[in-house]
Amino acid sequence: MPSVHQPPLHHEVAAREDRLGLGIGMMALAVLGFTCIDTSAKWLVLAGLPAIQVVFARYAVHFLQALVMFLPREGGDAIRSNAPKRQALRSLFLMGSTVCNFTALQYLPLTVTTTIMFSGPIAVTLLAIPILGERVGIHRLVAVCVGFLGVLVVMQPWGAEFHPAMLLNLLAMTLASLYFIMTRMLAGIESNATSQVWASGLATLVLLPFAWSVWVWPDSVGGYVVLCLVGIFGGTSHIFATYAHRLADASILAPMIYIQIVLAAIASILVFGTWPTVWTLLGGLIIIAAGVYIWHRERERRGPPPPSPATR
């Protein structure tokens, strides 16, 4: 991998710890939070709120949460970035992924959007070749092809089950993968506080004029509560995931994300009365198998594994 120039750090980055059980527990809570984000977002857009407004609420509440949590403890260091250009690009990739994902949720079942997002590690494997200069052997390339076959099984572009919103979901997955690539590039350069403040703050500023122009006030107390919760879920789950990766190796935590397909199915049934189709389950199994194999190959070569595909 080509070396990436690291600027002098303006503040220290928290050291890693070795607390496996707590790390796994926090990652499980993060995955639960990711499911709650999507469930809340889908509920809000089906209730008539514009998707861009829901995305804004998700980041605005997250931003306030990050400021309250980190400013008293870290002061200005929470805002100052050691690599502002890369941090800004990373934040825009995450915001774009959320916009596409929340828009797709208006038309697609939770299980479909979640399953397509599971192909994120596969896309990261491909994108890491030109961007990070990583070498990918024939085994992982075969796994990538198998994983995209699973995506096709879920989307069924040849059949009546195909919906154009699936293309938005694919774009969301690609942008999320670029976000994870940028996260790799910033590893050891930025603190959790700075990453949280930038990712949520930049999105809040960019989305404010667009959200305000189409703003619709919820018509019930429950709507206001869920509109706030989508941001709380967003902030809390990303903080949990970041701390989990400080407490345990990413190679151990990576497969934890796949419990989200079970959680998404439960939420889809209980909240929306929608059951996953056989094709969604079959495609999901193919994607998960490919992702687990890529994870296994990454562990064998002792390099950084593809990060978890869930990002909201």
Order of alpha helices (4+ residues) and beta strands (2+ residues): alpha-alpha-alpha-alpha-alpha-alpha-alpha-alpha-alpha-alpha-alpha-alpha
